[in-house]
Amino acid sequence: MEVYGSSQQETIEFSDENKYIHIKTTGLWTDSKGNYGSEICYGSIINNKNEVELKIYCKGEDFEGDKYWSIRRRSSSKGAGVGINEYIKVDGKFNFLVDANCTYGVNFFNENFWFKQKCNL
């Protein structure tokens, strides 16, 4: 799966340079089975200097109306990173992803992002 999108962020900065960020992302995706669709995610980022803890909840839908819900987590350096996408609910053609944990890599440029995901099923 490849996802391209943008994010909106609201930040609280602490006096020790740490940050709490509320994030909303919207994106478009394609997968290796020829599917495509959109997704929306909400979550938080805790930024301790150059280390990032991210946890967001996502809902995706393909062009035929099938949906998935997932939790994305990562602990990495600021900016790009590698994490796990855990599918917590799926329907229709996404049934093969039930309880799947997939590895993803993400990169940001300003408010835009792109990521690739690989699932070992």
RAKA-V522477 format. One record per run of one state. SS is the DSSP state (H for helix, E for strand, - for the rest). FROM is the first residue (numbers start at 0). TO is the last residue. If there is no record, write none. Layout:
ss:from:to
SS:FROM:TO
SS:FROM:TO
This chain:
ss:from:to
-:0:0
E:1:12
-:13:17
E:18:29
-:30:34
E:35:47
-:48:49
E:50:61
-:62:65
E:66:76
-:77:79
E:80:89
-:90:90
H:91:96
-:97:99
E:100:108
-:109:110
E:111:117
-:118:120
